[in-house]
Amino acid sequence: MFWDSEGLLMIDFLPEGQTTDGGYYPSQLQKLKEVIKEKRRGKLQAGVLLLQDFTPIRTAQVAEAAKCRFELLPHAPYSPDLTPSDFYLFHKLRAHLSGRHFQSDDEVIHAIEEYLEAQDVNFFHDGIAKLEYRWTKCIEFRGNCVEK
């Protein structure tokens, strides 16, 4: 999932058993580049900062990000407290889906898409705005976990 302060850019659901290794993630970055061209005209020229929300960055990812003209922000591995998708978006999504039961993967996907599409720009802006606060707290705590 890729999003910014203006809203959802792109979401992709991996089939069961598939991972983001190999060529999958670089191809997602290429798709993201095209989506940004379409949805956020002029942003590529201004520069795109990309905060990846998973652990070890592989050489292919760095190369593809550079090819797409994305600047990778530094991110400590295994730090969900510093990733807006983890500390904000997924937290709210989990609360929304809590207690619901689904009969299929398609039902889950539909519920997630429906929830995300219903959010206004303030929802996404707030999630990104909290990032600065959390990074500042992380520095104050000398790299320790930031809960709130």
C-alpha positions in Angstrom: 0.0 0.0 0.0 1.3 3.4 -0.9 -0.3 6.7 0.4 0.6 10.2 1.1 -0.8 13.3 2.9 -3.4 13.7 0.0 -4.8 10.2 0.1 -4.4 6.6 -1.1 -2.1 6.2 -4.1 -2.0 2.5 -4.7 -2.9 -0.7 -3.0 -2.1 -4.3 -4.0 -3.1 -7.5 -2.3 -0.6 -10.3 -2.5 -2.0 -13.7 -3.3 -1.5 -16.2 -0.4 2.0 -17.5 -0.3 3.5 -14.8 -2.5 6.2 -12.5 -1.1 7.6 -9.1 -2.0 11.0 -10.7 -2.8 12.5 -10.8 -6.3 11.0 -8.6 -9.0 7.7 -8.0 -7.3 8.7 -4.9 -5.3 10.7 -3.2 -8.1 7.6 -3.6 -10.4 5.4 -2.1 -7.7 7.7 1.0 -7.6 7.4 1.3 -11.4 3.6 1.2 -11.0 3.8 3.7 -8.2 5.7 6.1 -10.4 3.0 5.9 -13.0 0.3 6.4 -10.4 2.1 9.5 -9.0 2.3 10.9 -12.6 -1.4 10.5 -13.0 -2.7 11.4 -9.5 -0.1 13.9 -8.3 0.9 15.9 -11.4 4.2 17.7 -10.9 5.2 15.8 -7.8 7.8 13.6 -9.5 9.7 16.7 -10.7 9.6 18.1 -7.2 10.9 14.9 -5.8 9.3 12.0 -4.0 10.3 10.9 -0.5 9.6 7.2 0.0 9.4 5.7 3.5 9.4 1.9 3.2 7.6 0.2 6.0 9.4 -3.1 6.0 12.8 -4.5 6.9 16.0 -4.9 5.1 16.2 -2.8 2.0 17.7 -4.8 -0.8 20.0 -3.5 -3.5 17.4 -4.1 -6.2 14.9 -1.9 -4.3 17.4 0.9 -3.9 18.3 0.8 -7.6 14.7 0.8 -8.6 13.8 3.6 -6.3 16.7 5.7 -7.7 15.6 4.8 -11.3 12.1 6.1 -10.4 13.6 9.2 -8.9 12.4 8.4 -5.4 14.5 9.4 -2.4 14.5 6.6 0.2 14.1 8.0 3.7 16.2 6.3 6.4 14.2 3.9 8.5 15.3 1.6 11.3 14.4 -2.0 10.6 11.6 -3.5 12.7 10.3 -0.1 13.8 6.6 0.0 13.3 6.3 2.9 15.7 8.0 5.1 13.1 5.9 4.0 10.1 2.6 5.8 9.4 1.0 2.7 7.9 1.7 0.8 11.1 1.2 3.3 13.9 -1.8 5.1 12.2 -3.5 3.6 9.2 -3.4 -0.1 10.1 -4.3 0.7 13.7 -7.5 2.6 12.5 -8.3 -0.1 9.9 -7.9 -2.9 12.5 -10.3 -1.0 14.8 -12.8 -0.6 12.0 -12.7 -4.3 11.0 -12.7 -5.6 14.6 -15.5 -8.1 15.3 -16.4 -8.5 11.7 -16.3 -12.0 10.1 -15.5 -12.6 6.5 -16.3 -15.6 4.3 -13.5 -15.0 1.8 -10.4 -13.1 0.9 -12.5 -11.1 -1.5 -14.8 -9.9 1.3 -11.8 -8.8 3.3 -10.3 -6.9 0.3 -13.7 -5.2 -0.4 -14.0 -4.1 3.3 -10.5 -2.7 3.3 -10.9 -0.9 0.0 -14.3 0.5 1.0 -12.9 1.8 4.3 -9.8 3.5 2.7 -11.9 5.0 -0.1 -14.3 6.5 2.4 -11.5 8.5 4.2 -11.1 12.1 3.4 -7.8 14.0 2.8 -7.7 15.0 6.5 -7.4 11.3 7.5 -4.3 10.8 5.4 -2.8 14.2 6.3 -3.1 13.5 10.0 -1.3 10.2 9.6 1.7 11.8 7.9 1.7 14.8 10.3 2.1 12.4 13.2 5.3 11.1 11.6 7.3 14.2 12.5 6.2 14.0 16.1 7.2 10.4 16.3 10.6 10.9 14.7 11.3 13.8 17.1 10.3 11.6 20.1 12.5 8.8 18.8 15.5 11.2 18.8 14.6 12.4 22.3 14.4 8.7 23.5 17.7 7.9 21.8 16.2 5.4 19.4 13.8 3.7 21.8 10.3 2.8 20.8 7.7 5.6 20.6 4.3 4.3 21.7 2.2 7.5 21.5 
